């Protein structure tokens, strides 16, 4: 409501939403000791809390959940080992972040597995308790490589938590998670056919001879609201990197509208 929280490699900072003044700043490893990089941040509007998720590029994901809507105040800071089961010996790269009223969600490419990805579902209830703690973490392992699996930042109270990923040059996969957060299930709902695209080139940076990495054609974020999934990624358009956005219907598995900037 009053603050903007920013996390980048490798810094953490809180700004006043009105004036832009810096309220607090530090290195990401000072904020979450033991973590390393690829941070993600979200505001959990269901419970007025901030969420920060960071990889240690070894075997753990570090999670911070603010105790109030004040990011300069108290947090619960915890972590969980993701290199277990069929992911033993692998490490998490490019973790994503989503949230709904019941859980916090992430997915990562498990480096060392070949080309497998894993989705993590975290029960949010224990984090909201008077004495907060890490809840049940359920892992769905050995999922095929699709650049990034984006869990939705979910508004409202739908029956499912949705996840989207680029499955092919003209297709987006839709997954959904359901059931109790102590024992959820994850399934592929189906695929949505979209306009054919190719991976974008790097983007020129003004005043520099070093181009910016446009991070391929992986979906960059996803939001579920009023029955629609909104998501976007970079694509190649006339030899340049462009932003393509979609409004998707996860029930009829269709494109409601889309555009390229």
N, C-alpha and C positions, 0 to 999 in steps of 0.2 A: 503493500500500500504506500509506503513512504521511501523505499530504498531500491536501488538497483545493485545486484550482486553479480560481479563478473569474475570468471575463472578462465585463464588462458595458460598455455605453457610459458612460464611456470609460476604464475602469480595469481593472487586472490585479493579482491578489493571490493569495498562497499562504498557506494556513492549516494548522496542525497538526491532523491528523485526530482525535486523541484529546482534546486540550485546547482546540482552537479558537483557539489563539494565532496572531497574524499573524506569519508568517515573513518575508514580503517583500511589498511593494506599490509600485505606480507607475502613472502614466498609461499607457494602452494605446499611445500614440504614443511614449512613452519606451521601452517594451518593444520595439515594432516601429516604428522611425522611418520615416516616410513613409506609414504606414497612417492610417486615420481612425476607422472604427467598424463596427458590426454584427459584433462578434467572435463566434467560435465556439471551443469548447474540447472536447477529448476525451482520454481516456486510452487509449493503444494497448496493450491487455493482451497482444498477441502479442509485443511487444518491450519492454514496460515503459518506454514513453516517453509524454510529453505532446505534444499537438498543439494549436496555436493558429492560427486562420485569420482574417484581418481584411481588409476591403475598404478601398481608398483613395478610393472613390467617384469615380475618374477612369478609370484603365485597367488597374489591377493588383490582384491578390490577393496579400497578404503571408502567408507561411507560416513558422511556427516549429516546430521539432521538437527536443525535449530529447534530450540525448545519454545521459541516465540517467533513473532514476525520480525523481530529485531536481529539482523544478521551480525550485529556487533555484540550481541549478548551471548548467552550460554548455548552450547551445542552438546549433543551426544555424538561422540566420535568412536567408530568401531570399524571392523574389517572382517572379511571372511575369505577363506582359502578356496580358490576356484580350481586349483590344479589337483583334482581328485577324480576317482573313477577312470573313465576312458581318457580324461584330460590330464592324468598324472604326468608330470614332467613338462607340461605345456604352460605357456604364460599368456595373460590376457592383453590384447592389443585393441585400441580404438573402441572402448566400451561406450555404449549408448545409454540413454536415460529416459524413462517415462514414469508416470505416476497416475494412479486413480485413487478412489476413496479407500480402497482396501490394501493396496500394495505399492511397492517401488519396484521398477523393472529395469533390467539391463540386458545387453547382449554383447558378446565380444568374439573376435577372431582368436582362437586358441592356437597361438604360434607353436609349431612343433607337431601339430596334429595332422599335418598334410594340408587339408583345406576345409577343416571343420569349424563350425561356430557353435556357441552355447548361449542359451537364454537363461537368465536368472530371475526368479520371482521372489521378492522379499515381503514377508508378512509385516504390515505396518503397525498393527495393533500394539505389540510390545514396545515399539518406539514411542508410542503415545501414552504409555503407562506412567504412573506417578514416579516410579523408579525405572526409567527407560532402559531397554536392552535390545540387542539384536534379535529379531524374530526368526522364524523358520525360513531358510533359504532353499528353494527348490531349483535344481538345475536340469535343463533339458539339453542334453549333449548330442554331439555327432550330427549336427544339422549342416546341410551343404553350404558351401561358400557362396555368399551373395553380397559381398562388399560390406554391408552393414545391415543388421536387423534393427529397425527402429520401433521401439515400443511407443505407443501413443501417450501424449500428455492428455489425459481424459477429463473432459468436463461432463457434468451431469452424472447420472447413475445408470449406465447401460448394463446389459446382462453380461457383457464380455469385456475383457481388456484386449485390444487389437494390437497387432504387430505387422509392419509392412517392410518389404525388401524388394530390390530389383532382381527378378528371376531370369529375365532375358531382355534382349534389346527392345522388345515391344510388350513386356509383361511384368506386372507387379504381383508378388505373392502376398496373400492376406492370411495371417494366422490369428487365432484367438485363444485366450486363456480363460478357463472357467473353473468353477468349483471353489471349495474352501481354500484359503491361503495356506492352510496346514498341509493340504494335499491336492494342489491344483492339477489340471490337465491342459495340455497344449496341443492344438491340432491345426492343420492347414485347412482353411475354409475353402480356398480356391484361388483362382488367378484372374486378374483384371487386365484386359488387353488395352494398351496405351499406344500412342504414336511411336513409331520406330525411332530410335536414337542411337547415337554412337558416343563413346567416351570423349569428354571434352579435352581440348589442348590446355596447356598452362596459360595463365592470363598475364599480360604485360603489367608491370608495376611502374607507375610514373616516377621518373627520376632515378630509375635503376635499370641495370642490364640483366638483373636476375628476375626471372619470371616467378609468379606465384603458383604454387601447386593447387589445382582446383579439386583435388581429392577424388578424381574419377567420377563415375556416374552413380555412386551410392546415394541413397536417400539421406538427407541431412538432418531432418527432424520430422516429427509427425504429431498431429493434433486431432483428437476425436471430439466433435462438438455437434449437437443437434442432428445426429444420425449420419454425419459425414466424417470421413478421414481427409484431412488436408496434409499434403506433403510436397516436397520439392527436391530437385537435384540439379546438378550441372550437366549439360549436354553440349554436343558440338552443333553449332548452327552457322553455316556458311564459313566454316573454318575458324570460328571463334567460340569461346566458352560462353554459354548463355544459361540462364536460370529457367527451368521448366517447373511449373507448379500444377498440382492436380487437386480436384475435389472428387473423392471416390465414395461410392456407395458400397459398404462392406457386406450388405445383404444381397442385393441384386448383382454384385460383382461387376459394376459398370462405372464408367467415367461420367460424372455429372457435368463437369467443365474442366478445362485446362488452358494453359497459356504458356508462351515462351517470351521471356524478356531478354 
